[in-house]
């Protein structure tokens, strides 16, 4: 009898250790992840992995996207063979467990990738969870999903899944928002602002608006810094003669242009097109502007064309 008690105690200890190891390893045992009774919408995006058991829970949250809808549970998963990338995002009804969306983040739109990075970004703590930010990006009063997809030198890539109230699921970015650089969504004005850059002194700023359900760029502002003019070259004397404030060692030149869309003709109209001179590199100092087609503007354009052909 004593040996039997020892045997049973050892058996229970082994079972406890096994269970604890399973929990520490991150197995998703608490969720009937691929339950047969789960409702799968016909248009659910993504490709189901060949072996669902390989999915490991990375993070989860419960949230509402609209007052008239139930709470949804958002779960981010990685695979056993690659924990550096979030491969799958699943959204379920928090109460019934019904599947709302299954998104394979390795297959988004027309491109394939390893998934969404799961690295730790100390300067961007919101990106660490692998979960989406819920925000109404198309101003229909339903929150959509913004997912961090990578961090560059100056930019952070995002991809968007939009709530479709008819299909009752999230669909991949029908508006092309994922192509915008650093988009900001203003619910009050219902405008979206974005920007792009190519180098330290070449910046473009955009304002977008939904018109008849389509995303339309209604304003573009470009600020293109120009390279220093050679003081010994043929153009320096001509430029100084037209603008005495210019000095090659302590001035900056920029091409500044504003275009806005005429909503009647839907054509982009040039509102402002100038060369800006900053007499000192301190941008708080007075700015001098010369029209693009002015005498000085023609000289600068001649110089730029010569350098382009060189």
HUBEL-V622659 format. One record per run of one state. SS is the DSSP state (hx for helix, st for strand, lp for the rest). FROM is the first residue (numbers start at 1). TO is the last residue. If there is no record, write none. Layout:
ss=SS from=FROM to=TO
ss=SS from=FROM to=TO
//
This chain:
ss=lp from=1 to=1
ss=hx from=2 to=25
ss=lp from=26 to=51
ss=hx from=52 to=54
ss=st from=55 to=63
ss=lp from=64 to=71
ss=st from=72 to=79
ss=lp from=80 to=81
ss=st from=82 to=82
ss=lp from=83 to=84
ss=st from=85 to=86
ss=lp from=87 to=87
ss=st from=88 to=93
ss=lp from=94 to=98
ss=st from=99 to=104
ss=lp from=105 to=106
ss=st from=107 to=108
ss=lp from=109 to=110
ss=st from=111 to=112
ss=lp from=113 to=115
ss=st from=116 to=117
ss=lp from=118 to=124
ss=hx from=125 to=127
ss=lp from=128 to=132
ss=st from=133 to=135
ss=lp from=136 to=143
ss=st from=144 to=151
ss=lp from=152 to=155
ss=st from=156 to=164
ss=lp from=165 to=168
ss=st from=169 to=172
ss=lp from=173 to=176
ss=hx from=177 to=179
ss=lp from=180 to=183
ss=st from=184 to=186
ss=lp from=187 to=190
ss=st from=191 to=197
ss=lp from=198 to=201
ss=st from=202 to=211
ss=lp from=212 to=213
ss=st from=214 to=226
ss=lp from=227 to=233
ss=hx from=234 to=242
ss=lp from=243 to=251
ss=st from=252 to=261
ss=lp from=262 to=267
ss=st from=268 to=278
ss=lp from=279 to=286
ss=st from=287 to=291
ss=lp from=292 to=294
ss=hx from=295 to=309
ss=lp from=310 to=310
//
